[in-house]
Amino acid sequence: MIEENGIIVSVDGEHAQVLTQRRSSCGGCNVSGACGTSLLDRLLGRREVRLDALNRTDAKLGDEVVVGVPEEGVLIGSFVAYILPLAGLILGAIVGQTAADSLGVTQQLLSILGGLGGLVVGLGWVRRFGRSSRSDPRFQPVVIRQLRRGELSVSPVAPAEATGP
């Protein structure tokens, strides 16, 4: 289970919206901030992320919690997000090139158009997968436990509604 700390910003039945901060993995690396990922993190800053998580701990608004996402879901989601569009691009280019050979037209143009078409189809598969997996427990973030006050290791940005000018 991959865990992240956050604060409950809304509760709706057995679901809760949890505010966390996106973090890079620089804390666990030997290079420790001397790479492109840490540079981008410093340039772009940390952004807040709102997760819709199952609230099995009965956490209340404002509680500091630990949210977990199953590793299996992250691995499958990463595979789908990266491999399917790439496979669509390559297969589309091959189909375009094959079609150009049989039609006797320029291979490059049809190969490029086929690749772009395959990429669009691959991205469509990713979108469809995302919609169909929303209710799948393998991909659903879960509130694992509540933290004691002051135990939160990352301090999420307060919700915009609660901050003043």
Residue pairs with C-beta under 8 A, 6 or more apart in sequence:
1 68
1 69
1 70
1 71
1 144
2 68
2 69
2 70
2 71
2 74
3 66
3 67
3 68
3 144
4 20
4 23
4 51
4 66
4 67
4 68
4 69
4 154
5 20
5 64
5 65
5 66
5 67
5 147
5 152
5 153
5 154
5 156
6 18
6 19
6 20
6 51
6 64
6 65
6 66
6 67
6 154
6 156
7 18
7 19
7 62
7 63
7 64
7 65
7 152
7 156
8 16
8 17
8 18
8 19
8 55
8 59
8 60
8 61
8 62
8 63
8 65
8 143
9 17
9 18
9 19
9 50
9 61
9 159
10 16
10 17
10 61
11 17
11 55
11 59
11 60
11 61
14 54
14 55
14 56
15 52
15 53
15 54
15 55
16 52
16 53
16 54
16 55
16 59
16 65
16 143
17 50
17 51
17 52
17 53
18 50
18 51
18 53
18 65
18 67
18 141
18 143
19 48
19 49
19 50
19 156
19 157
19 159
20 48
20 49
20 50
20 51
20 67
20 154
20 156
21 46
21 47
21 48
21 49
21 154
21 155
21 156
21 157
22 46
22 47
22 48
22 49
23 41
23 46
23 154
24 37
24 38
24 40
24 41
25 37
26 32
26 33
26 35
26 37
26 38
26 41
29 35
31 38
32 38
46 157
48 156
48 157
51 67
51 141
52 141
53 67
53 140
53 141
53 142
53 143
54 140
54 141
54 142
54 143
55 143
56 142
56 143
57 65
57 143
57 144
57 145
57 146
59 65
59 143
59 146
63 146
63 147
64 146
64 147
64 148
64 149
64 151
64 152
65 143
65 144
65 145
65 146
65 147
66 143
66 144
66 145
66 146
66 147
67 141
67 142
67 143
67 144
68 141
68 142
68 144
69 139
69 140
69 141
69 142
70 137
70 138
70 139
72 138
73 133
73 136
73 138
73 139
73 140
76 138
76 139
77 133
77 139
80 125
80 126
80 129
81 126
84 122
84 125
84 126
84 129
85 119
85 122
85 123
85 125
85 126
86 122
87 118
87 122
88 118
88 119
88 120
88 121
88 122
88 123
88 125
89 115
89 116
89 118
89 119
89 122
90 115
90 118
91 118
92 114
92 115
92 116
92 117
92 118
92 119
92 121
93 111
93 112
93 114
93 115
93 118
94 111
94 114
95 114
95 118
96 107
96 110
96 111
96 112
96 113
96 114
96 115
96 117
97 107
97 110
97 111
97 114
99 110
99 114
100 106
100 107
100 109
100 110
100 111
101 107
103 110
133 139
134 140
